[in-house]
Amino acid sequence: MCTEMTSFNQPDGWINADYEQPNTARDVLVFEKSIGVSVGFFINGWHMYGSYDFEIEVTYWRELPDPLGEDAVWQNLSKFKI
């Protein structure tokens, strides 16, 4: 997880991709001009799943939110009538 704040980090959590990239290979949220928000990763350039053969033009990225805990998952499932 990227915990170090720089002047390029936005208050809403989005990081300018021109100035900072993830320091390890991991999934992150990315904003790409033609696609919008998606999940991508940075390995010698920005990529999305299914498109590793070409780089995408990411302008901003941010960490993925923490996964839901088991209690939250069951609480949401209980809203559906089966």
N, C-alpha and C positions, 0 to 999 in steps of 0.2 A: 504494500500500500504506500502511496506517496504521501508522506506526512510533512515534508518540508515545504513551507510557504515561501513563495517568491513574489516579487512585484508583478509578475506576469499572471498570477492566479487571480481569477475573478472572484468577487464576494459570493457568487452563487455556486462556486465549486468548479466552474469550467476553466480550463487552463489553455492558454494560447499555444497551439502546436508549433508555431514558428520559433518559439523560445524554449520550450520544454517538452520532452517526450517521456513516457514511462521508462523507468530504469531497469525493469525486468520484463520478460515476455509474459503478458497476462491480458486477459480480456478487460476492456474498458469501454465506456460509452464514448462514441465519437460523433462529431457533427461534420458531415461532408456536404458541400454546397449543393450537389445535384440529388443527393439521396435524403438528406436530413439526418436525424439521429438514428444511430444503429450501434451494434456491438462490433468492435474491431480490435486490432492488436498491432503493436509496433515491433517489427523485426526487420532491420535494414530498410525501413520505410513503413508507411501505414498500409494495412491490408484488412479486408473483411473476409469472413468465411465464404468459401465458394468463389472468391476472386483473388486468390493468392498469386495468380499469374500476372496481375498488374497492380500498381499502386493506386490508392485513392487519395484525393486531395482533402485531407482533414484540416479544418481550421481551428477547432477546439476539441478537447477531450476532458473526461473526468472519470473518477473511480466509479465502479458499479456500487450500488447500495448494498448494505449487508443483507444476506438472505433472511427470509422470514424464519422465525423460530417455530418449533413444532406446534406450540400452543396457538400461534397466530394462524398457521395453516389449518388446524382443526376448527378454529373459530370461524374462519371464512368458509370452510366446507360445510359447516352446520347450517349455513344460510340457504343451501340448496336442498330442495325436497327431492328425495329419491324414492 
